[in-house]
Every structure is written in C-alpha cells, then in structure tokens.
Amino acid sequence: QVKLVESGGDSVQAGGSLKLSCVASGDTFSTICMGWFRQAPGKKREGVARISPNSDTTIYTAAVRGRFTISRDNAENTLSLQMYNLQPNDTAVYYCVSTANTVVGCPPLDPKRWGVWGQGTQVTVSS
C-alpha cells in the first residue's frame, strides 16, 4: 500500500500563498487517485481537491475554487497543492490522501472513499 507524507504547511498572512507537497512511496502512484482534505478545529473534514492518475480531471470544493490548484508529478511520486490568496478560514490541518488501489474512476470528495491518509500538515492564516 502506498504511504503518504505531507510537507509545506506554515503560518502566513491573509492574501499570501503557500504550496503543500506530498510524497508517495511505492510503484503504483501513477495509477491511483490523489487528493487533499482539510480539517479545522471543531469542524468536519472537508474535501479540498482531487486529481486523476493522469491529471486529466480535477475537482475542487467551491470554497477554494479559483484560488487553489492541485497537481501531480508521476515521475517524482509527488502531489502538490498551490494555494493563493489564503484567508483565515483556510486555517486547518491539510491531509494528502489516495485511493488504496488502482480504480477505474476517482471517487468524490468524501473522506470515507479515500483509503490512505498522510499525517497532516498545519496551515495557519492570520488576518
């Protein structure tokens, strides 16, 4: 099973930018769906974005659409989340996720549908 490790979380001021990264182990990266979720204290886990194995399809939650960009580099087994114009309500722990196995289509942004999770990285946005 793939193993995921996130990095890049930091504290920034509103309007700033940040890029999160996730490195995946194993040789199946190019065949699995990848995504990002986040969770703020007292709130439910929220799907942020996901991307298909070949990057042909991406989806975003409305809260981040137009500000965040998800991408992947299959040659490097990495997933990224480029975040622009960060706002205080983007503050959360961000998790890199993947499907557990090769799938014919990527699942929606429902945490129950994603089998592998990273440890999380904290993003804090100050006003």
C-alpha positions as CSV (number, residue, x, y, z in Angstrom):
1,Q,0.0,0.0,0.0
2,V,1.2,3.5,-0.8
3,K,2.5,5.6,2.1
4,L,2.0,9.4,2.1
5,V,4.0,12.2,3.8
6,E,2.9,15.8,3.6
7,S,5.0,18.9,4.0
8,G,4.9,22.6,3.4
9,G,2.4,23.8,6.0
10,D,3.3,27.1,7.6
11,S,1.9,30.3,9.1
12,V,1.1,33.1,6.6
13,Q,-0.9,36.3,6.5
14,A,-4.1,36.7,4.7
15,G,-3.6,37.2,0.9
16,G,-0.4,35.1,1.0
17,S,0.4,31.9,-0.8
18,L,1.7,28.6,0.2
19,K,2.5,25.3,-1.6
20,L,1.9,22.0,0.0
21,S,3.6,18.8,-1.1
22,C,3.0,15.1,-0.6
23,V,5.4,12.3,-1.5
24,A,4.1,8.8,-2.0
25,S,6.0,5.6,-1.7
26,G,5.7,2.6,-4.0
27,D,5.4,2.0,-7.6
28,T,1.6,2.4,-8.1
29,F,1.5,6.2,-7.8
30,S,0.7,6.8,-11.5
31,T,-2.4,4.5,-11.2
32,I,-4.1,5.9,-8.1
33,C,-6.3,8.9,-7.5
34,M,-4.9,11.6,-5.2
35,G,-6.5,14.4,-3.2
36,W,-6.3,16.9,-0.4
37,F,-8.6,17.2,2.6
38,R,-8.5,19.6,5.5
39,Q,-9.9,19.8,9.0
40,A,-10.1,22.9,11.2
41,P,-10.7,22.5,15.0
42,G,-14.4,21.9,15.7
43,K,-15.2,21.3,12.0
44,K,-15.8,18.3,9.9
45,R,-13.2,17.1,7.5
46,E,-13.6,18.9,4.2
47,G,-12.6,17.7,0.8
48,V,-10.4,20.3,-0.9
49,A,-9.5,18.9,-4.3
50,R,-8.7,15.7,-6.1
51,I,-6.9,14.7,-9.2
52,S,-7.0,11.7,-11.5
53,P,-4.0,9.5,-12.1
54,N,-3.0,11.1,-15.4
55,S,-4.0,14.7,-14.3
56,D,-6.8,14.8,-16.9
57,T,-9.5,15.5,-14.3
58,T,-9.5,17.7,-11.2
59,I,-12.3,18.9,-8.9
60,Y,-12.3,21.5,-6.2
61,T,-14.6,22.4,-3.4
62,A,-16.3,25.7,-4.0
63,A,-14.6,27.3,-1.1
64,V,-11.2,27.1,-2.8
65,R,-12.0,27.0,-6.5
66,G,-10.1,29.7,-8.3
67,R,-7.5,30.1,-5.5
68,F,-6.1,26.6,-5.2
69,T,-4.5,24.3,-7.8
70,I,-3.9,20.6,-7.4
71,S,-1.2,19.0,-9.4
72,R,0.9,15.8,-9.5
73,D,4.2,14.7,-10.9
74,N,4.1,11.0,-11.5
75,A,7.8,10.8,-12.3
76,E,8.5,12.1,-8.8
77,N,5.6,10.4,-7.0
78,T,4.5,13.8,-5.7
79,L,1.3,15.6,-5.2
80,S,1.1,19.4,-4.7
81,L,-1.5,22.0,-3.7
82,Q,-0.7,25.5,-4.7
83,M,-2.7,27.9,-2.6
84,Y,-3.1,31.6,-3.4
85,N,-4.9,34.4,-1.7
86,L,-5.2,32.5,1.5
87,Q,-7.8,33.6,4.0
88,P,-8.2,32.9,7.8
89,N,-10.9,30.3,7.2
90,D,-8.4,28.3,5.2
91,T,-6.6,27.6,8.5
92,A,-6.7,23.8,9.0
93,V,-4.6,20.7,9.1
94,Y,-4.3,19.6,5.5
95,Y,-4.1,15.9,4.6
96,C,-2.8,14.2,1.5
97,V,-5.0,11.2,0.5
98,S,-5.1,8.5,-2.1
99,T,-7.2,5.6,-3.1
100,A,-5.9,2.4,-1.7
101,N,-5.7,0.7,-5.1
102,T,-6.0,1.4,-8.8
103,V,-9.5,2.5,-9.6
104,V,-11.4,3.0,-12.9
105,G,-12.6,6.4,-11.7
106,C,-11.7,8.7,-8.9
107,P,-14.2,9.0,-6.0
108,P,-15.9,12.2,-4.9
109,L,-14.5,14.3,-2.0
110,D,-16.0,12.1,0.6
111,P,-13.4,11.1,3.3
112,K,-14.9,7.6,3.5
113,R,-14.0,6.9,-0.1
114,W,-10.2,7.5,0.4
115,G,-8.3,4.7,1.9
116,V,-4.8,6.1,2.5
117,W,-4.0,9.3,4.5
118,G,-0.9,11.2,5.3
119,Q,-0.1,12.6,8.7
120,G,-1.3,16.1,8.0
121,T,0.4,19.5,7.8
122,Q,-0.7,22.6,9.6
123,V,-1.7,25.7,7.6
124,T,-2.4,28.9,9.6
125,V,-3.6,32.1,8.0
126,S,-3.6,35.3,10.0
127,S,-5.7,38.3,9.2
